Amino acid sequence: MYSKKILTLILLFVLVINVAGPVQVGHAAALDNIIGALASSSVPATDGGGSNVFDKLFSLLFDKILGPIFNIFGGDKTTTSPNNPVKVTPLPAGGGNTGSGGLRGKTIVVDPGHGGGNPGAVANGTRETDNNLAVSLKLRDKLLSAGANVVMTRETDRSVASAGSSLGQELAARVNIAQAKNADMFISVHSNSNPNPAIFGAMTFYPAGKSSKLAQTVQDNIIRETGAVDKGTSSATFYVLRNTTMPSILVEMGFVSNAGEARKLQEDSYRNQMAQGIFNGAVQYFNN
């Protein structure tokens, strides 16, 4: 009798999952919706990362317990940890796909992270906000030259929301711009930091359940252009990712906490390579 009750509960759970939505690659759509709804009322401590208690709870329940039982998440999900850099042989240097055909008529929102009173990560004589803006402006110019309609959340060292706004309002202001413009793509540009100064490399995040192809395409092109250590791609619940409806990514260009990478991020030539890599990835994504 007890085993029948357990079996009944399990079958009911499977039924709820099937009704809520189809399973997508590496994620359950219903789970993503539930987590998004629960997390929408909370804002990360910084624009650059973090997860919350709900994510951990659902991860424990689904990934560790029910997921393996029903094999609903598959076996091809791979992520990389910021604390475990993955060194790879850089891809051959090359221009990548720089054709403009796929960008004409596309509206792309470029979001330089931080700004104004929030400089982001600061180390080794460089500020994240400055790196983010410099690369974003170069990316803007490349996208414009290819025929895209580019919307910048900021073009100077300022906040996006009105003065005195909370962090939540600041992040919401960036999302609202993308939603109001009915953008075809949202690209948030950031620089990373880690207590361990030996950590370095570039990585790209995407919202759970979508945009993984965009993230991988952009990441591959960044590594091809810059030769940076490839720290891979991973899903994340950052506010600007989970609250945008269009294909969205958050690029972490490198670690300002690493002296060598901080120096590169301040070089105009490296900034141009980084912007070129992101640009090439966007073009390739739309052309495929």
N, C-alpha and C positions, 0 to 999 in steps of 0.2 A: 504493500500500500504506500509506504513512504517513497519507494523508488518511483512509483507511478506519479506521485505528486511532483517529485523533482522533474520527471520527464515532461509533465504537463506545463510546468513553469518555464522550462527551457523552450518548448514549442511555442508557447505564448510570446516569449521574448523574440524568437525568430520571426514570428508573424508581425510583431510591432516593427521590427527592422525593415521587413519587406514592404510594409505599408508606408512607412515614413519615407522611403526613397531607395533607389537602386544603389548597390555598392559600386563605388568608383575605384580606380586603380590606387591601391595602397591605402584607401580610406573608406569608411562607411559614410555615405552622404548624410544619412540620418544623424549619425554621431556628430558630424561636422556642424550640422544645423543646430543641434542641441548645445554643443560647446559654444558656438558663436553667440547664441541667444543668452546663455548664462554669462559669458565673458564680456558682452557688450556694455555692461554697466560698470566694468572696472577698467582702469587705465594703467598700463605698465608704469613703473617708476621712472623710466626714461623712454625716449622715442626709439631707443635702439634695441630693446629686447626684454626677455623674461616671459615666464608663463605663470599661470595662477593655480590655485588649489583645485579648481574644477578640472583643469586639464590633467593634473596629476591623478585625481580621483578616477576620471574616465579612462585615463591611460592604464591605470592599475586594473580596472574592471574589465575593459575590453581587450587591451593588448596582451595582458599577462594571464588572464583567466579565461574569459569566454572566447577571445579571438583564437587562441591555439586549439580550443575544442572544436570550433566550427570551421577553422581555417578561412575565416571571412576576410582576413587582411592580406593573404598571400604571403609569398616569401621573398619578394623583390624590393621591399622598402629598405633603402639605405640612407643613412644620414651621417654627417660628420660632426664631431664635437669641436667647439672652439679651443678646447684644451688639448686636442690631439691633432696637430697639423698633419696633413697627408701630403708628403712630398712626391711630386710626379715630374717626369721629364717634360719640360715645356714643349708644346706643339710647335711645329715649324713656323717661323715668322712668315707673315703674309697679310694681305689686306682684308681677307675674308670677303663676305658678300656685301659689297657697298652699293649695289644697284638700288635705285630709288623707286622702282616700279611699285613695290608693295607699300610705300609710305604715302603716296599721293592721296590726299583727302582724309588721311587718318589723323585723329586728334590724340596727341600724346601729352600727358601731364608729367612734367619733370619736377620732382619734389626734393630740393636740397634740404637735408635734415638739419634740425636745430636752427639757430639764428637769433639775433637780438640778444636778450639777456640770458639765453641758454646756449652756451658755446659748444655743448657736447663734451666729448673726451678731449682733454688737454694734456699733452706730454711732449717731451723732447722738442720744445720750442715751437710746437704747432698746435693749432686748434682745429677740431673736427669741422666746425661750421665753415671755416675758410676753405678747407679742402673740398668739402661737399659742394659749396657754391662754385668754386673755380671749375671743377669737373662738370657740374651741371650746366654752366654757361657754355662750355665747349660742346657739350652734348646737344644743347639747344641749337647752336649754330649749325651743327652737322645735320640735325633733323630738319631744320628749316630749309637748308640747301637741297634736301632730298624731296621737298614738297609737302612735308608734314605740317599740320597745324599744331604748333607747340604752345602749351600753356604752362607757365612757371608759377609755382606756389609762392616763390619769392625770387627776386633778382638782385637783392642787396642784403647786407647783414642786418636783418630785422626779423621780428616775429611775424607770423601770418595772421593770427588773431589780433584783436584790438588790445591795446596796452592794459595790463592788469588782469588779463585772462588767465584761467587755470591751465595746467598742462592738458587736461582733457579737452578744453575748448580749443587750445592750440592745435592739437591733433585732429579734432573734428573739423576745424577750418580747412585743413589740407584735404581731408576726405570730401568735404562739401564742394570744394572747387572741382574735383574730378567728377563727382556725381552731377553737378550742375552743367558741366560742359559735355556730359554724355561721352566721356573719353573712351577711346578704343584701347588705351594702355596707360598704366600708372607705374612710374619708375621713381622710387625713393632712393636717394643716394646718401650713403653714410660712410663713416670711418669707424673702425673698431678699436677696442681697448681690452687689455687683459692684465691682471696683477703680475703675471709672468712675462717679463719683457722679452723672453726668447720666442714667444709665440708670434707668428706672422703668416700672412697669406690672405687671399681674397675669397669671399664666399657670397652666395646669393640665397635669399629666403623667399618663400612664396606662401600664400595662404593654404591651409590644409584643404585638400580635396580639389584644388584647381591651380592653374598657372605653373605647374611643375615643368611643363615643356618649355615655357617661356624662360623660366629660371635657368634650366639646364642649357638652353641655347645661348643666353646672355653670358652665363658663367664660362662656357667653352670658348666664346669669342674673347672674353676678357683675358683668359689665360693665354690664348693664342697671341694676342696683341702685346701683353705686358710681360709675359714670362713669369708671372707671380706664382707663388706656391698655391696649388689648387686645393682649397679646403672644402670644395663641394657645394652642394645645395641641400636645403632642408626646409621643411614646413615650419611655420611659426605663427603665433597668435598676436603679433604686433597690431596695434590699433589700426594703423593705416592699411594693413593688409586684410584684416578680417572684416573691415567695414566698407571696403570698396567692392563694387560688383563687376568691374571690368578686369581683364587680365592684369595682375599686379605683382610687382616684385620689390624687394628691398635689397640693394646691393651694399655689401660691406667691403669697401675697396682695399682695406688693409688696416694694420694695427698701428696707431700713433704711439702706442706704448712700446713698440719695437723701434729702436733708434734708426736702424737701416731703412725700415719701411716708412717711418715718419719723414726721413730725409727724401725718399723717393716721392712721397705724396706732395711734397712742396716744390718738386721740379716741374716746370712747365711742360717739358717733353713727356714726362711720365703721365701727367694729368691728361695730356692729349691722347696718349695711348689708351688710357683708361676710358676716356670718352669714346674713342674709336671702337673699342671692344664692345661697349654697351650699345652703341649705334649699330654696329654690324649684327649684333644679336637681335635687335629689334627688327632690322630689315629681313634677316633670315627667317624670323618667326612669322612675319606677315607674308613672305614669299612662299613658304611651305604649305 
